[in-house]
């Protein structure tokens, strides 16, 4: 049975009890890197991020939604991480909208209910910002694909907290290492990632796609403030 909350969302009368545990063999970083490399997820050149900042390397993880196998591998990698860190949560939310496929699989693998946060509340029907059935006061794990400064995670967490839900942890497939960990800590958010930009650059060196000098140039560029 459910009871409608004052804002129209539906809350579960009794808390949901879930067990978060990995159900497949662990995914290692080198294996996932190889799969992403084969799918051409790493591009060097001159690209512009959502923030307007130019970057010499672009990580396009949206490509993996076209491969159910690789998409599930990336989701499994995040599941392995949160289980290893013993992170407790009641619901999974993907940062809208690129992370929704990953969040769906994390929810399925760990058997944890998923909620969906809209970019803005609907102007019709129930006018909800958060879709799904939940217990007020429950804890949410945020899922993202690639993180730069962490701003999208911060904005999502802020909106979810206003809906009487807790957000303490966020995880991404890849951290571009441009300040997200420190930025999110300021909002009491613990941030984890499975892959890092430095690890990707090292992988590209092993593929003869990059020199050590070029790696250092990119790292120095990414270290510049926004």
C-alpha positions as CSV (number, residue, x, y, z in Angstrom):
1,X,0.0,0.0,0.0
2,X,1.1,3.5,-0.7
3,X,0.2,6.9,0.7
4,X,0.4,10.1,-1.4
5,X,2.6,12.8,0.1
6,X,1.6,16.5,0.2
7,X,3.6,17.2,-3.0
8,X,2.0,14.4,-4.9
9,X,4.8,12.0,-4.8
10,X,4.1,8.5,-3.5
11,X,5.9,7.3,-0.3
12,X,6.0,3.7,0.8
13,X,4.4,3.2,4.2
14,X,7.0,0.7,5.3
15,X,10.7,1.0,4.7
16,X,12.2,-1.0,1.8
17,X,14.8,-3.5,3.0
18,X,17.4,-4.3,0.3
19,X,20.6,-6.2,0.3
20,X,23.3,-4.7,-1.9
21,X,25.7,-7.3,-3.2
22,X,27.5,-7.9,-6.4
23,X,26.2,-10.9,-8.3
24,X,28.8,-11.2,-11.1
25,X,32.6,-11.7,-11.3
26,X,34.4,-8.4,-10.4
27,X,35.3,-6.1,-13.3
28,X,38.9,-4.8,-13.3
29,X,40.0,-1.4,-14.6
30,X,42.1,-2.7,-17.5
31,X,39.2,-4.8,-18.9
32,X,36.8,-1.9,-18.8
33,X,39.3,0.4,-20.3
34,X,39.9,-2.0,-23.2
35,X,36.2,-2.2,-23.9
36,X,35.7,1.5,-23.8
37,X,38.8,1.9,-26.0
38,X,37.4,-0.5,-28.6
39,X,34.1,1.5,-28.6
40,X,36.1,4.7,-29.3
41,X,35.0,6.4,-26.1
42,X,38.3,8.4,-25.8
43,X,38.9,11.2,-28.3
44,X,41.8,13.7,-28.3
45,X,41.8,17.1,-29.9
46,X,39.9,20.2,-29.0
47,X,36.5,19.9,-27.5
48,X,34.2,22.1,-25.3
49,X,32.5,20.9,-22.2
50,X,29.0,21.9,-20.9
51,X,30.8,24.5,-18.8
52,X,32.3,26.1,-21.8
53,X,35.8,25.0,-20.9
54,X,38.0,23.6,-23.7
55,X,39.4,20.2,-23.1
56,X,42.1,18.3,-25.0
57,X,40.5,15.0,-24.3
58,X,36.8,14.0,-24.5
59,X,35.3,11.0,-22.8
60,X,32.1,9.9,-24.6
61,X,30.4,7.2,-22.5
62,X,27.1,7.7,-24.2
63,X,28.4,5.3,-26.8
64,X,28.2,2.4,-24.5
65,X,24.4,2.4,-24.4
66,X,24.7,0.8,-27.9
67,X,26.4,-2.2,-26.4
68,X,24.3,-4.0,-23.7
69,X,27.3,-6.0,-22.7
70,X,29.7,-3.1,-22.1
71,X,26.9,-1.0,-20.5
72,X,26.3,-3.8,-18.0
73,X,30.0,-4.2,-17.4
74,X,30.3,-0.5,-16.5
75,X,27.3,-0.8,-14.2
76,X,28.8,-3.9,-12.6
77,X,32.0,-2.0,-12.0
78,X,30.2,0.6,-10.0
79,X,28.3,-2.0,-8.1
80,X,31.6,-3.7,-7.2
81,X,32.9,-0.4,-5.9
82,X,29.9,0.5,-3.7
83,X,29.8,-3.0,-2.3
84,X,33.5,-3.0,-1.5
85,X,33.1,0.4,0.2
86,X,30.1,-0.9,2.2
87,X,27.9,2.0,1.1
88,X,24.4,1.8,2.3
89,X,21.4,3.2,0.4
90,X,17.7,2.6,-0.3
91,X,17.4,4.0,-3.8
92,X,19.4,4.6,-6.9
93,X,19.0,7.8,-9.0
94,X,20.8,8.5,-12.2
95,X,21.9,12.1,-12.8
96,X,19.6,13.2,-15.7
97,X,19.7,12.1,-18.3
98,X,22.8,10.4,-19.6
99,X,23.3,8.2,-16.5
100,X,19.8,6.7,-16.6
101,X,20.8,3.5,-18.5
102,X,23.6,3.0,-15.9
103,X,21.3,3.7,-13.0
104,X,18.8,1.2,-14.3
105,X,21.3,-1.6,-14.4
106,X,22.8,-0.7,-11.0
107,X,19.3,-0.9,-9.6
108,X,18.8,-4.3,-11.3
109,X,22.2,-5.8,-10.3
110,X,21.9,-4.8,-6.7
111,X,18.2,-5.3,-6.4
112,X,17.7,-1.7,-5.1
113,X,14.7,0.4,-6.1
114,X,15.3,3.1,-8.7
115,X,13.9,6.6,-8.7
116,X,14.1,9.1,-11.5
117,X,14.8,12.8,-11.0
118,X,13.5,15.1,-13.8
119,X,15.4,18.1,-14.9
120,X,12.3,20.1,-14.0
121,X,9.0,19.2,-12.5
122,X,6.2,18.2,-14.9
123,X,3.7,21.0,-15.7
124,X,0.9,18.5,-16.0
125,X,-0.4,15.4,-14.2
126,X,1.1,14.9,-10.7
127,X,3.7,17.6,-11.5
128,X,6.4,15.5,-9.8
129,X,10.1,16.2,-9.8
130,X,11.0,12.7,-8.5
131,X,9.3,9.8,-10.2
132,X,8.9,6.5,-8.4
133,X,7.7,5.1,-5.1
134,X,9.8,6.0,-2.0
135,X,9.9,6.3,1.8
136,X,10.6,9.9,2.9
137,X,13.9,10.0,4.8
138,X,15.4,7.2,2.6
139,X,18.9,7.4,1.3
140,X,19.8,7.8,-2.3
141,X,22.9,6.8,-4.2
142,X,23.6,9.1,-7.2
143,X,25.0,7.5,-10.4
144,X,26.8,9.4,-13.1
145,X,28.8,8.4,-16.2
146,X,31.6,11.1,-16.4
147,X,32.2,13.7,-13.8
148,X,34.2,16.9,-14.3
149,X,33.7,19.5,-11.5
150,X,30.8,17.6,-9.9
151,X,28.3,20.4,-10.6
152,X,25.6,18.1,-12.1
153,X,25.8,15.8,-9.1
154,X,25.6,18.7,-6.7
155,X,22.5,20.1,-8.4
156,X,20.8,16.7,-8.5
157,X,21.6,16.1,-4.8
158,X,20.2,19.5,-3.8
159,X,16.9,18.9,-5.6
160,X,16.5,15.4,-4.2
161,X,17.3,16.6,-0.6
162,X,14.4,19.1,-1.0
163,X,12.1,16.1,-1.6
164,X,12.8,14.8,1.9
165,X,15.4,12.2,0.8
166,X,19.0,11.9,1.9
167,X,22.0,11.9,-0.4
168,X,25.4,11.1,1.0
169,X,27.2,9.2,-1.8
170,X,27.7,9.5,-5.6
171,X,29.6,7.2,-8.0
172,X,30.7,7.6,-11.6
173,X,32.2,5.4,-14.1
174,X,35.0,8.0,-14.7
175,X,36.4,11.0,-12.8
176,X,38.1,13.6,-15.0
177,X,39.9,14.6,-11.8
178,X,39.1,18.3,-12.1
179,X,38.0,19.0,-8.6
180,X,34.8,16.9,-8.2
181,X,35.9,15.1,-5.0
182,X,36.7,18.3,-3.1
183,X,33.8,20.2,-4.5
184,X,31.3,17.6,-3.6
185,X,32.8,17.1,-0.1
186,X,31.8,20.8,0.5
187,X,28.2,19.6,0.1
188,X,28.7,16.6,2.3
189,X,28.8,14.2,-0.6
190,X,31.2,11.3,-0.7
191,X,32.3,10.8,-4.3
192,X,33.7,7.6,-5.8
193,X,34.7,6.6,-9.4
194,X,35.8,3.4,-11.0
195,X,38.1,4.9,-13.5
196,X,40.2,8.1,-13.4
197,X,41.5,10.4,-16.2
198,X,45.1,9.6,-15.3
199,X,44.3,5.9,-15.6
200,X,42.8,6.5,-19.1
201,X,45.8,8.5,-20.2
202,X,48.2,5.7,-19.0
203,X,46.1,3.3,-21.0
204,X,46.4,5.4,-24.1
205,X,50.1,5.4,-23.7
206,X,50.2,1.6,-23.7
207,X,48.2,1.8,-26.9
208,X,50.8,4.1,-28.4
209,X,48.0,6.7,-28.8
210,X,49.9,9.2,-26.5
211,X,53.3,10.0,-25.2
212,X,54.3,10.6,-21.6
213,X,55.0,14.2,-22.4
214,X,51.5,14.7,-23.9
215,X,50.0,13.0,-20.9
216,X,51.6,15.6,-18.6
217,X,50.5,18.4,-20.8
218,X,46.9,17.2,-20.6
219,X,47.1,16.8,-16.8
220,X,48.4,20.3,-16.5
221,X,45.6,21.7,-18.7
222,X,43.0,19.8,-16.7
223,X,44.4,21.2,-13.5
224,X,43.7,24.8,-14.5
225,X,40.7,26.4,-12.7
226,X,37.5,26.8,-14.6
